[in-house]
């Protein structure tokens, strides 16, 4: 436990998908405890606001679903290394048909080229796991479905397939909107199933961040 404000202690609870923060208020009556708790939440939020997706019980996928509905946006996905996990999480929420149009699991390069329109020259020059390929995958599935936003994932889940230049745990996530194409690189260092989960949640969180910056339809 770490003291965060007077009469409030903070505990870090790491898990597979992130870190939960638990605040414990001590030595206060009921009214003072509420004030102390609120002060502690505000103090933490001021310090790490960009990393907080929820103060409460909602899962990251529920937060993203609520944002998609609030912003009146639709989304589609093009997945390689996540193998459909991103589509699964996005559709775990009841009412997901309001925002989720569909997805493509483009595991083989031939599917990336023939269905998503990734250029053969891009794959040859940069490889399937690259910023360039992720970008073209996102654009391809957006064009294919007509979604407002699209998310693409391409990476190396392991345990084989990694190199010094492109290690196991590397992923590129691309998100295409009407205004921009955002691509971000992540590197995780765990075994295959954990990597796939973390890849998926990294993509969800990047989508959350973009949605917060998006204007309503």
C-alpha positions in Angstrom: 0.0 0.0 0.0 1.1 3.6 -0.7 -0.1 6.7 0.9 -1.7 8.9 -1.8 -3.4 11.6 0.3 -4.1 12.0 4.0 -6.1 9.0 5.3 -6.1 7.3 1.9 -3.9 4.4 0.8 -3.4 3.1 -2.7 -2.9 -0.6 -3.7 -1.7 -1.7 -7.1 -3.4 -4.9 -8.4 -1.7 -6.0 -11.7 -3.4 -8.5 -13.9 -3.2 -9.8 -17.5 -4.9 -6.8 -19.1 -3.5 -3.9 -17.0 -3.4 -2.7 -13.4 -6.4 -2.0 -11.1 -5.9 0.7 -8.5 -7.7 0.2 -5.2 -8.1 3.1 -2.8 -8.6 2.4 0.9 -9.8 5.2 3.2 -8.8 4.9 6.9 -9.5 6.7 10.1 -12.4 8.8 8.8 -16.1 9.0 9.5 -18.6 8.3 6.7 -18.8 11.9 5.4 -15.1 12.5 5.7 -14.4 9.2 4.0 -16.4 10.2 0.9 -14.5 13.5 0.7 -11.2 11.7 1.2 -12.0 9.2 -1.5 -13.0 11.8 -4.0 -9.8 13.8 -3.3 -7.7 10.7 -3.8 -9.4 9.9 -7.1 -8.8 13.4 -8.3 -5.1 13.3 -7.2 -4.5 10.0 -9.1 -6.5 11.2 -12.2 -4.4 14.4 -12.4 -1.2 12.3 -12.5 -2.2 9.5 -14.8 -5.4 10.6 -16.6 -4.2 9.4 -20.0 -3.9 5.8 -18.7 -7.2 5.6 -16.9 -10.1 4.1 -19.0 -12.6 3.7 -16.2 -13.3 4.7 -12.6 -15.8 2.0 -11.7 -16.6 -1.5 -12.9 -16.8 -1.3 -16.7 -14.5 -3.5 -18.8 -12.4 -1.9 -21.5 -14.6 -3.4 -24.2 -17.7 -2.0 -22.5 -16.1 1.5 -22.3 -15.2 1.3 -26.0 -18.7 0.0 -26.9 -20.3 2.9 -25.0 -18.1 5.4 -26.7 -18.9 4.0 -30.1 -22.6 4.4 -29.4 -22.2 7.8 -27.8 -20.2 9.1 -30.8 -22.5 7.3 -33.3 -19.6 5.5 -34.9 -19.3 2.1 -36.6 -16.2 -0.1 -36.6 -14.7 -3.0 -38.5 -11.6 -5.0 -37.9 -8.8 -6.6 -39.9 -6.9 -9.1 -37.7 -3.8 -11.2 -38.3 -2.0 -11.9 -35.0 -5.1 -11.5 -32.8 -6.9 -14.2 -34.8 -10.4 -12.8 -34.2 -10.1 -11.9 -30.5 -10.7 -8.2 -31.2 -13.9 -9.0 -33.0 -14.9 -11.3 -30.2 -14.4 -8.7 -27.5 -16.2 -6.0 -29.5 -19.2 -8.3 -29.9 -19.2 -9.6 -26.3 -21.3 -6.5 -25.5 -25.1 -6.8 -25.9 -26.3 -4.5 -28.6 -23.0 -4.6 -30.5 -24.8 -4.7 -33.8 -25.3 -1.0 -33.4 -21.6 -0.3 -33.9 -19.8 -3.5 -35.2 -20.1 -4.1 -38.9 -17.7 -7.0 -39.4 -14.2 -8.2 -39.6 -11.6 -10.2 -41.6 -9.1 -12.5 -40.1 -6.4 -12.2 -42.7 -3.8 -14.6 -41.4 -2.2 -15.6 -44.7 -0.6 -12.9 -46.9 -2.8 -13.9 -49.8 -5.9 -12.9 -47.9 -4.3 -9.6 -47.0 -3.7 -8.9 -50.7 -6.8 -10.4 -52.3 -9.4 -9.3 -49.7 -7.9 -6.3 -48.0 -6.0 -4.8 -50.9 -2.6 -4.8 -49.2 0.0 -4.3 -52.0 2.3 -7.2 -52.8 5.1 -4.7 -52.9 4.3 -3.6 -49.3 4.6 -7.2 -48.1 7.8 -7.8 -50.1 9.5 -4.6 -49.0 8.4 -4.2 -45.4 6.9 -7.6 -44.4 3.5 -8.5 -43.1 4.4 -7.3 -39.6 5.1 -3.6 -40.3 3.6 -0.2 -40.0 3.0 -0.1 -43.7 1.1 -3.4 -43.8 -1.0 -2.5 -40.8 -1.9 0.8 -42.4 -3.1 -0.8 -45.6 -5.0 -3.5 -43.7 -6.9 -0.8 -41.8 -7.7 1.1 -45.0 -8.7 -2.1 -46.8 -11.3 -3.3 -44.3 -12.7 0.3 -43.9 -13.2 0.4 -47.7 -14.6 -3.1 -47.7 -17.2 -2.5 -45.0 -17.9 1.2 -45.1 -17.3 1.5 -41.4 -16.5 4.9 -39.8 -13.5 3.4 -38.1 -11.4 0.4 -38.7 -8.7 -1.4 -36.6 -6.0 -3.6 -38.0 -3.6 -5.8 -36.0 -0.4 -7.5 -37.3 2.3 -8.9 -35.2 4.3 -11.9 -33.9 2.7 -13.8 -31.0 5.4 -16.4 -30.8 7.0 -18.6 -29.7 8.4 -18.9 -33.2 8.7 -16.3 -36.0 10.7 -13.7 -34.1 13.9 -12.1 -35.3 16.3 -9.6 -33.8 14.7 -6.8 -35.8 11.1 -8.1 -35.2 11.0 -10.0 -31.9 8.2 -12.2 -30.5 5.7 -9.9 -28.9 5.9 -7.2 -31.5 2.6 -5.8 -32.9 1.5 -2.9 -35.0 -2.0 -1.6 -34.5 -3.5 0.7 -37.1 -6.8 2.7 -36.8 -8.3 4.4 -39.8 -10.9 7.1 -39.6 -12.2 9.7 -42.0 -9.6 12.2 -40.8 -6.4 10.1 -40.2 -4.7 6.8 -40.0 -3.0 6.2 -36.7 -0.4 3.4 -36.4 1.3 2.4 -33.1 4.0 -0.1 -32.3 3.9 -2.2 -29.1 6.3 -4.9 -27.9 5.2 -7.4 -25.2 7.3 -10.2 -23.8 5.2 -13.1 -22.8 4.0 -16.4 -24.2 1.7 -16.8 -27.2 -1.8 -16.8 -25.6 -0.9 -13.9 -23.2 0.6 -11.9 -26.1 -2.6 -12.4 -28.2 -4.7 -11.1 -25.3 -2.4 -8.1 -24.7 -2.3 -7.3 -28.4 -6.1 -7.2 -28.4 -6.4 -5.0 -25.4 -3.7 -2.6 -26.7 -5.8 -2.3 -29.9 -9.0 -1.7 -27.9 -7.3 1.0 -25.8 -5.9 2.8 -28.9 -9.4 2.7 -30.3 -10.7 4.2 -27.0 -8.2 7.0 -27.2 -9.1 7.9 -30.8 -12.8 7.8 -30.0 -12.3 10.3 -27.2 -10.8 12.7 -29.8 -13.5 12.0 -32.4 -16.4 14.3 -32.9 -19.9 12.8 -33.0 -21.4 11.8 -36.4 
